[in-house]
Amino acid sequence: MTYLEILDTSIKIGLGALITGVIAYFNQKANISASITKENLQFNRNLLTNISCDIEEINHLILKMWAIFEFETKQIPFNKSKIFERLDSLRTSLFNDFNLLSKNEGLLLLHSYSDQQEKLRAYGELLGKFNSYTCFRNGDVNSNTTAEYRIKILETRKDLYLSLNKALTEQTY
């Protein structure tokens, strides 16, 4: 083997190693970028899913309150003290769980979900109005107003979930 053949073989091996190294570098860089994107998408998906779980806990409480309130106000004559007694533990739970709404509003704002935060705020305000209504603070109580509150609560909840769903579907790879 001549000196020229050895040099030629060395250059070919070196160029092959260089090409392999460059390709491996760019491949690894693309994999890391895709992995980070996937982790961010998964984090946001988990965040929005956890927020919806918290919303459902509160929604369950408020619909329980609505059912008891509607049943008791249909009794003739209805007994305010009995209504207060039956709703007292639910009101306490609702009050304690309202921190979930505040926490989730903050998380939505932190992660730039301002539209979803506004919908969550509207939902929370409506729940507060309904709670006041069940304390007989908003004037006359009747079955039509009680039914309207249920419809408004469910519609506002639906709008909130549509907004959360929109945020989820906007996240694509």
N, C-alpha and C positions, 0 to 999 in steps of 0.2 A: 504494500500500500504506500502510495506516495504522499508526500506532504500536502499536496493539493487535494487529494481525495479525503484526507483526514480533515482538512480545513472545511471542505465542502460538506462533509457529514456533520461536523460540529455546528456549522451555520444552520443546516436544515433542522437539527435537533433543537438548537437554540430558538429558531423562529417558531418551530412547532410548540415549544414550551411557552414562548411569549404569547402566541395566539391563544393557546389553551388558557393561560393565566388571565388574559384580557377578557375572554368570553366568560370564564368562571366569575370574574369580578362583576361584570355587568349582570350576569344571571343572579348572583347573590344579592346585588343591589336591588334588582327588580323583585326578588322574593321577599326581602325585608320590607320594601315599600308596600307590597301587597299584603303582607302580614300585619303591618301597622294599620292599614286601611281596614282590613277585616276586623281587627281588634276594636277599632273605633266604632265601626258599624255595630258590632256585637254589644259594646258598652252602651251605645245609644238605644239600641233595641231593648236591652235589659232595663235601662232607666225608664223608658216609656212604658214597658210592661209592668214594672214595679209601681209606677205612678197609677196605672189603671187598676191595679190590685187595691191600692189605698183608696181610690175613688169608690170602688165597689163596696169596701167595708163601710164607708160613710153612707153610700146609697142604700145599703141594706138597712142601716139604722133609721134613715129618714123614711123609707117606705114602711118600716114597722111602725114608726110613729104615726104616719099617715093612716095606716089601717086601723090602729087603735083609736085614733082621734075620730076618724069617720064613723066607726062603729059606735063609739060612746056619744057622739053628737046626734046620732039618729035616735037615741033613746029619748022618749018623751016622758017627763022633762029630763034634760040631761043634767048630770051632776058634775059641776066644775071641779069640786074637790076630788072626786073619783078619777076624773080625767088627769088632773095634776098628779095624783098618786100613781096612776098607771104609767104615765109618761116620765116620771121623775128619773128613774134609773136610765132610761133611754136618753134623756136630755144630758145627764151626767156623762154618759158614754160619748154622745155627740160632741159635747164640749171638749172632752179629752181628745177625741179624734180630730178635732178641727186643726190641731197642730200638724196633722198629716197634710192638710190642704196648704197651710203656710209653708211647710218644708218643701212640698212639691212645687209650689209656685216659685220658690227660690231656685230649685234645681232647674226648672224649665227656663227661667231667666238666665241662669248661669250658662246653660248650654244653648242659648240663642233660640229658644222656642217661644218667642214672645206672643205669637198668635194663640198657641196652646195655653199659655199662662193667662191670657185675657179670658179665654173660654172657661178655664178653671176658676178664675176670680168671679166671673158671672154666676157660675154654678154655686160657689160658696155663698155669694150674696143672696141668691134665691133660697138656699137652704136656711140662711139666717132669717129671712123674711117669713118663711113657713114656720120656723120655730117660734117667732114672735106671734104669729097668727094663732098657733096652738096655745099660747099663753093668754089669749083673748085681749091682746094689746092693739090689734088693728081694727077694732070696731066689731060689727056684727058677724057672727059665725053662722054659716049656712052650708048646706051640702054642695051647692053649686060652686061656691068659692073653694071649698075643700077639694072638690074634683078638679077645678081649674089649676090649683096648685100642683096636684099630681101630674096633670098633663104638662104643665110648664117645667116641672122637675125632670120628667122623662124626656121632653124635647131638648132641654138644655144639656142633659146628660148625653143624648144622642149627638148633638152638635159637638160636644167636647170629644166624644169618641171618634167622630168623623175627622176632627182636627188632629187627634193623636194618630189615627190611621194614616192620614195624609203625611204626617211627619215620618212615619215608618216607611211608607212606600216611596218617599222621595229619597230615601237612603238606598242607593243602588251601588253595585260594585263597579 
